[in-house]
Amino acid sequence: MKYAVEAKVFDNGRMVARVRPARDGEESGCTETRSCDVWVDVFDSEVEAIRFCNDYKRA
């Protein structure tokens, strides 16, 4: 199973990040919406994803 870190960076500077199971065939990338940018980074291990997510939260 792969894991994804999904980070939403809002226009006002607020950021929310979480670890979730990656969808089948999901790849790392960015999507822009009206209110935020959604960054997705995919990892092979849950530990690696949690570490990356914690780094987001410290930024």
Gaussian input, Z-matrix of N, CA and C with variables (Angstrom, degrees):
# hf/3-21g

backbone

0 1
 N
 C     1     B1
 C     2     B2     1     A1
 N     3     B3     2     A2     1     D1
 C     4     B4     3     A3     2     D2
 C     5     B5     4     A4     3     D3
 N     6     B6     5     A5     4     D4
 C     7     B7     6     A6     5     D5
 C     8     B8     7     A7     6     D6
 N     9     B9     8     A8     7     D7
 C    10    B10     9     A9     8     D8
 C    11    B11    10    A10     9     D9
 N    12    B12    11    A11    10    D10
 C    13    B13    12    A12    11    D11
 C    14    B14    13    A13    12    D12
 N    15    B15    14    A14    13    D13
 C    16    B16    15    A15    14    D14
 C    17    B17    16    A16    15    D15
 N    18    B18    17    A17    16    D16
 C    19    B19    18    A18    17    D17
 C    20    B20    19    A19    18    D18
 N    21    B21    20    A20    19    D19
 C    22    B22    21    A21    20    D20
 C    23    B23    22    A22    21    D21
 N    24    B24    23    A23    22    D22
 C    25    B25    24    A24    23    D23
 C    26    B26    25    A25    24    D24
 N    27    B27    26    A26    25    D25
 C    28    B28    27    A27    26    D26
 C    29    B29    28    A28    27    D27
 N    30    B30    29    A29    28    D28
 C    31    B31    30    A30    29    D29
 C    32    B32    31    A31    30    D30
 N    33    B33    32    A32    31    D31
 C    34    B34    33    A33    32    D32
 C    35    B35    34    A34    33    D33
 N    36    B36    35    A35    34    D34
 C    37    B37    36    A36    35    D35
 C    38    B38    37    A37    36    D36
 N    39    B39    38    A38    37    D37
 C    40    B40    39    A39    38    D38
 C    41    B41    40    A40    39    D39
 N    42    B42    41    A41    40    D40
 C    43    B43    42    A42    41    D41
 C    44    B44    43    A43    42    D42
 N    45    B45    44    A44    43    D43
 C    46    B46    45    A45    44    D44
 C    47    B47    46    A46    45    D45
 N    48    B48    47    A47    46    D46
 C    49    B49    48    A48    47    D47
 C    50    B50    49    A49    48    D48
 N    51    B51    50    A50    49    D49
 C    52    B52    51    A51    50    D50
 C    53    B53    52    A52    51    D51
 N    54    B54    53    A53    52    D52
 C    55    B55    54    A54    53    D53
 C    56    B56    55    A55    54    D54
 N    57    B57    56    A56    55    D55
 C    58    B58    57    A57    56    D56
 C    59    B59    58    A58    57    D57
 N    60    B60    59    A59    58    D58
 C    61    B61    60    A60    59    D59
 C    62    B62    61    A61    60    D60
 N    63    B63    62    A62    61    D61
 C    64    B64    63    A63    62    D62
 C    65    B65    64    A64    63    D63
 N    66    B66    65    A65    64    D64
 C    67    B67    66    A66    65    D65
 C    68    B68    67    A67    66    D66
 N    69    B69    68    A68    67    D67
 C    70    B70    69    A69    68    D68
 C    71    B71    70    A70    69    D69
 N    72    B72    71    A71    70    D70
 C    73    B73    72    A72    71    D71
 C    74    B74    73    A73    72    D72
 N    75    B75    74    A74    73    D73
 C    76    B76    75    A75    74    D74
 C    77    B77    76    A76    75    D75
 N    78    B78    77    A77    76    D76
 C    79    B79    78    A78    77    D77
 C    80    B80    79    A79    78    D78
 N    81    B81    80    A80    79    D79
 C    82    B82    81    A81    80    D80
 C    83    B83    82    A82    81    D81
 N    84    B84    83    A83    82    D82
 C    85    B85    84    A84    83    D83
 C    86    B86    85    A85    84    D84
 N    87    B87    86    A86    85    D85
 C    88    B88    87    A87    86    D86
 C    89    B89    88    A88    87    D87
 N    90    B90    89    A89    88    D88
 C    91    B91    90    A90    89    D89
 C    92    B92    91    A91    90    D90
 N    93    B93    92    A92    91    D91
 C    94    B94    93    A93    92    D92
 C    95    B95    94    A94    93    D93
 N    96    B96    95    A95    94    D94
 C    97    B97    96    A96    95    D95
 C    98    B98    97    A97    96    D96
 N    99    B99    98    A98    97    D97
 C   100   B100    99    A99    98    D98
 C   101   B101   100   A100    99    D99
 N   102   B102   101   A101   100   D100
 C   103   B103   102   A102   101   D101
 C   104   B104   103   A103   102   D102
 N   105   B105   104   A104   103   D103
 C   106   B106   105   A105   104   D104
 C   107   B107   106   A106   105   D105
 N   108   B108   107   A107   106   D106
 C   109   B109   108   A108   107   D107
 C   110   B110   109   A109   108   D108
 N   111   B111   110   A110   109   D109
 C   112   B112   111   A111   110   D110
 C   113   B113   112   A112   111   D111
 N   114   B114   113   A113   112   D112
 C   115   B115   114   A114   113   D113
 C   116   B116   115   A115   114   D114
 N   117   B117   116   A116   115   D115
 C   118   B118   117   A117   116   D116
 C   119   B119   118   A118   117   D117
 N   120   B120   119   A119   118   D118
 C   121   B121   120   A120   119   D119
 C   122   B122   121   A121   120   D120
 N   123   B123   122   A122   121   D121
 C   124   B124   123   A123   122   D122
 C   125   B125   124   A124   123   D123
 N   126   B126   125   A125   124   D124
 C   127   B127   126   A126   125   D125
 C   128   B128   127   A127   126   D126
 N   129   B129   128   A128   127   D127
 C   130   B130   129   A129   128   D128
 C   131   B131   130   A130   129   D129
 N   132   B132   131   A131   130   D130
 C   133   B133   132   A132   131   D131
 C   134   B134   133   A133   132   D132
 N   135   B135   134   A134   133   D133
 C   136   B136   135   A135   134   D134
 C   137   B137   136   A136   135   D135
 N   138   B138   137   A137   136   D136
 C   139   B139   138   A138   137   D137
 C   140   B140   139   A139   138   D138
 N   141   B141   140   A140   139   D139
 C   142   B142   141   A141   140   D140
 C   143   B143   142   A142   141   D141
 N   144   B144   143   A143   142   D142
 C   145   B145   144   A144   143   D143
 C   146   B146   145   A145   144   D144
 N   147   B147   146   A146   145   D145
 C   148   B148   147   A147   146   D146
 C   149   B149   148   A148   147   D147
 N   150   B150   149   A149   148   D148
 C   151   B151   150   A150   149   D149
 C   152   B152   151   A151   150   D150
 N   153   B153   152   A152   151   D151
 C   154   B154   153   A153   152   D152
 C   155   B155   154   A154   153   D153
 N   156   B156   155   A155   154   D154
 C   157   B157   156   A156   155   D155
 C   158   B158   157   A157   156   D156
 N   159   B159   158   A158   157   D157
 C   160   B160   159   A159   158   D158
 C   161   B161   160   A160   159   D159
 N   162   B162   161   A161   160   D160
 C   163   B163   162   A162   161   D161
 C   164   B164   163   A163   162   D162
 N   165   B165   164   A164   163   D163
 C   166   B166   165   A165   164   D164
 C   167   B167   166   A166   165   D165
 N   168   B168   167   A167   166   D166
 C   169   B169   168   A168   167   D167
 C   170   B170   169   A169   168   D168
 N   171   B171   170   A170   169   D169
 C   172   B172   171   A171   170   D170
 C   173   B173   172   A172   171   D171
 N   174   B174   173   A173   172   D172
 C   175   B175   174   A174   173   D173
 C   176   B176   175   A175   174   D174

   B1=1.4465
   B2=1.5239
   B3=1.3206
   B4=1.4625
   B5=1.5222
   B6=1.3232
   B7=1.4603
   B8=1.5181
   B9=1.3254
   B10=1.4600
   B11=1.5229
   B12=1.3194
   B13=1.4596
   B14=1.5212
   B15=1.3291
   B16=1.4630
   B17=1.5197
   B18=1.3154
   B19=1.4663
   B20=1.5193
   B21=1.3257
   B22=1.4624
   B23=1.5203
   B24=1.3266
   B25=1.4603
   B26=1.5296
   B27=1.3364
   B28=1.4577
   B29=1.5214
   B30=1.3257
   B31=1.4629
   B32=1.5262
   B33=1.3344
   B34=1.4683
   B35=1.5304
   B36=1.3494
   B37=1.4541
   B38=1.5187
   B39=1.3137
   B40=1.4684
   B41=1.5256
   B42=1.3413
   B43=1.4501
   B44=1.5240
   B45=1.3212
   B46=1.4581
   B47=1.5233
   B48=1.3426
   B49=1.4703
   B50=1.5215
   B51=1.3343
   B52=1.4665
   B53=1.5172
   B54=1.3259
   B55=1.4651
   B56=1.5253
   B57=1.3122
   B58=1.4618
   B59=1.5267
   B60=1.3389
   B61=1.4629
   B62=1.5270
   B63=1.3171
   B64=1.4694
   B65=1.5264
   B66=1.3107
   B67=1.4635
   B68=1.5295
   B69=1.3169
   B70=1.4694
   B71=1.5209
   B72=1.3197
   B73=1.4539
   B74=1.5184
   B75=1.3242
   B76=1.4718
   B77=1.5220
   B78=1.3215
   B79=1.4602
   B80=1.5178
   B81=1.3175
   B82=1.4611
   B83=1.5227
   B84=1.3355
   B85=1.4569
   B86=1.5167
   B87=1.3320
   B88=1.4577
   B89=1.5263
   B90=1.3337
   B91=1.4563
   B92=1.5157
   B93=1.3160
   B94=1.4638
   B95=1.5210
   B96=1.3433
   B97=1.4594
   B98=1.5255
   B99=1.3164
   B100=1.4677
   B101=1.5237
   B102=1.3234
   B103=1.4659
   B104=1.5230
   B105=1.3451
   B106=1.4654
   B107=1.5247
   B108=1.3217
   B109=1.4632
   B110=1.5227
   B111=1.3163
   B112=1.4622
   B113=1.5225
   B114=1.3252
   B115=1.4643
   B116=1.5197
   B117=1.3234
   B118=1.4636
   B119=1.5213
   B120=1.3251
   B121=1.4672
   B122=1.5224
   B123=1.3295
   B124=1.4607
   B125=1.5283
   B126=1.3419
   B127=1.4648
   B128=1.5211
   B129=1.3360
   B130=1.4594
   B131=1.5199
   B132=1.3351
   B133=1.4624
   B134=1.5246
   B135=1.3194
   B136=1.4645
   B137=1.5249
   B138=1.3234
   B139=1.4664
   B140=1.5262
   B141=1.3192
   B142=1.4616
   B143=1.5353
   B144=1.3219
   B145=1.4662
   B146=1.5251
   B147=1.3165
   B148=1.4693
   B149=1.5209
   B150=1.3114
   B151=1.4774
   B152=1.5254
   B153=1.3240
   B154=1.4620
   B155=1.5299
   B156=1.3139
   B157=1.4643
   B158=1.5285
   B159=1.3143
   B160=1.4663
   B161=1.5247
   B162=1.3260
   B163=1.4661
   B164=1.5264
   B165=1.3250
   B166=1.4684
   B167=1.5234
   B168=1.3143
   B169=1.4685
   B170=1.5237
   B171=1.3312
   B172=1.4728
   B173=1.5253
   B174=1.3167
   B175=1.4781
   B176=1.5173
   A1=109.36
   A2=115.49
   A3=120.89
   A4=108.65
   A5=114.86
   A6=121.64
   A7=109.70
   A8=115.33
   A9=120.96
   A10=109.43
   A11=115.40
   A12=121.38
   A13=105.24
   A14=115.38
   A15=121.38
   A16=107.64
   A17=116.36
   A18=121.75
   A19=108.89
   A20=115.09
   A21=120.88
   A22=107.43
   A23=116.02
   A24=122.06
   A25=106.65
   A26=115.15
   A27=121.13
   A28=111.28
   A29=115.17
   A30=121.72
   A31=112.72
   A32=117.50
   A33=120.98
   A34=112.69
   A35=117.45
   A36=121.52
   A37=114.50
   A38=117.76
   A39=121.49
   A40=109.23
   A41=116.15
   A42=120.79
   A43=109.31
   A44=116.07
   A45=122.56
   A46=107.27
   A47=116.76
   A48=120.50
   A49=109.66
   A50=115.36
   A51=120.27
   A52=109.93
   A53=115.23
   A54=122.58
   A55=106.76
   A56=116.26
   A57=121.87
   A58=108.89
   A59=117.68
   A60=119.04
   A61=109.55
   A62=116.84
   A63=121.02
   A64=109.23
   A65=115.40
   A66=120.64
   A67=108.80
   A68=116.78
   A69=121.10
   A70=110.18
   A71=116.87
   A72=122.13
   A73=115.03
   A74=117.61
   A75=120.56
   A76=110.46
   A77=115.90
   A78=121.82
   A79=109.80
   A80=115.75
   A81=121.07
   A82=109.39
   A83=115.13
   A84=118.90
   A85=111.60
   A86=115.37
   A87=122.12
   A88=109.85
   A89=114.99
   A90=122.01
   A91=108.11
   A92=117.00
   A93=121.05
   A94=109.70
   A95=116.08
   A96=121.63
   A97=107.79
   A98=116.89
   A99=119.98
   A100=111.98
   A101=116.97
   A102=119.51
   A103=114.89
   A104=117.76
   A105=118.73
   A106=111.42
   A107=114.34
   A108=122.27
   A109=106.40
   A110=117.47
   A111=121.93
   A112=107.84
   A113=115.45
   A114=121.95
   A115=108.52
   A116=116.74
   A117=121.91
   A118=107.92
   A119=115.35
   A120=122.16
   A121=107.13
   A122=117.22
   A123=122.65
   A124=109.98
   A125=115.45
   A126=122.28
   A127=110.39
   A128=115.57
   A129=121.49
   A130=112.73
   A131=117.51
   A132=119.40
   A133=110.86
   A134=115.10
   A135=121.06
   A136=110.79
   A137=117.32
   A138=121.51
   A139=110.36
   A140=116.22
   A141=121.46
   A142=110.62
   A143=116.64
   A144=121.29
   A145=111.01
   A146=117.51
   A147=121.27
   A148=110.43
   A149=117.05
   A150=120.18
   A151=110.91
   A152=116.50
   A153=121.25
   A154=110.35
   A155=116.97
   A156=121.73
   A157=110.36
   A158=117.22
   A159=120.83
   A160=111.16
   A161=117.48
   A162=120.90
   A163=110.63
   A164=117.45
   A165=121.17
   A166=110.08
   A167=115.85
   A168=120.69
   A169=112.44
   A170=117.03
   A171=120.61
   A172=112.37
   A173=117.03
   A174=120.67
   A175=112.17
   D1=140.85
   D2=176.16
   D3=-104.36
   D4=159.60
   D5=-178.93
   D6=-125.99
   D7=146.49
   D8=-179.88
   D9=-119.06
   D10=140.10
   D11=169.39
   D12=-101.94
   D13=119.11
   D14=179.72
   D15=-108.42
   D16=118.86
   D17=-179.65
   D18=-119.17
   D19=126.02
   D20=176.51
   D21=-105.85
   D22=120.61
   D23=179.40
   D24=-110.18
   D25=110.44
   D26=-175.14
   D27=-83.82
   D28=158.86
   D29=-177.87
   D30=-59.44
   D31=-27.80
   D32=-179.79
   D33=-84.65
   D34=3.66
   D35=178.16
   D36=97.31
   D37=-12.43
   D38=179.01
   D39=-68.08
   D40=146.28
   D41=-178.57
   D42=-136.98
   D43=135.99
   D44=177.40
   D45=-128.12
   D46=128.59
   D47=-179.63
   D48=-129.74
   D49=146.12
   D50=177.90
   D51=-150.14
   D52=157.28
   D53=175.04
   D54=-101.66
   D55=136.12
   D56=178.37
   D57=-146.95
   D58=161.35
   D59=174.28
   D60=-63.33
   D61=137.46
   D62=178.39
   D63=-73.89
   D64=145.28
   D65=176.04
   D66=-75.92
   D67=156.08
   D68=178.20
   D69=-56.61
   D70=125.89
   D71=177.51
   D72=75.96
   D73=4.76
   D74=-178.96
   D75=-68.58
   D76=139.63
   D77=178.86
   D78=-122.69
   D79=161.11
   D80=176.95
   D81=-66.24
   D82=145.43
   D83=178.53
   D84=171.91
   D85=-174.25
   D86=-177.62
   D87=-133.25
   D88=141.78
   D89=175.37
   D90=-128.35
   D91=135.21
   D92=178.03
   D93=-98.94
   D94=136.03
   D95=173.69
   D96=-121.84
   D97=-179.67
   D98=-179.44
   D99=-63.35
   D100=-36.34
   D101=-173.43
   D102=-107.43
   D103=-14.31
   D104=-177.21
   D105=-160.10
   D106=165.94
   D107=169.69
   D108=-102.11
   D109=135.29
   D110=179.76
   D111=-111.02
   D112=113.56
   D113=178.64
   D114=-101.30
   D115=133.35
   D116=177.09
   D117=-124.92
   D118=126.79
   D119=175.94
   D120=-122.27
   D121=127.75
   D122=-175.41
   D123=-104.14
   D124=136.25
   D125=-177.60
   D126=-129.87
   D127=153.81
   D128=179.11
   D129=-78.86
   D130=-24.34
   D131=-177.98
   D132=-126.55
   D133=148.97
   D134=179.01
   D135=-65.81
   D136=-37.95
   D137=-179.76
   D138=-60.75
   D139=-45.37
   D140=179.08
   D141=-61.99
   D142=-41.70
   D143=179.66
   D144=-65.33
   D145=-41.68
   D146=179.63
   D147=-64.13
   D148=-42.70
   D149=177.62
   D150=-59.97
   D151=-45.01
   D152=-179.86
   D153=-63.54
   D154=-42.27
   D155=179.23
   D156=-63.11
   D157=-42.12
   D158=178.07
   D159=-62.43
   D160=-36.29
   D161=176.37
   D162=-64.24
   D163=-39.72
   D164=175.71
   D165=-58.14
   D166=-45.42
   D167=-175.71
   D168=-67.76
   D169=-23.91
   D170=178.51
   D171=-84.14
   D172=-15.69
   D173=-176.75
   D174=-70.98

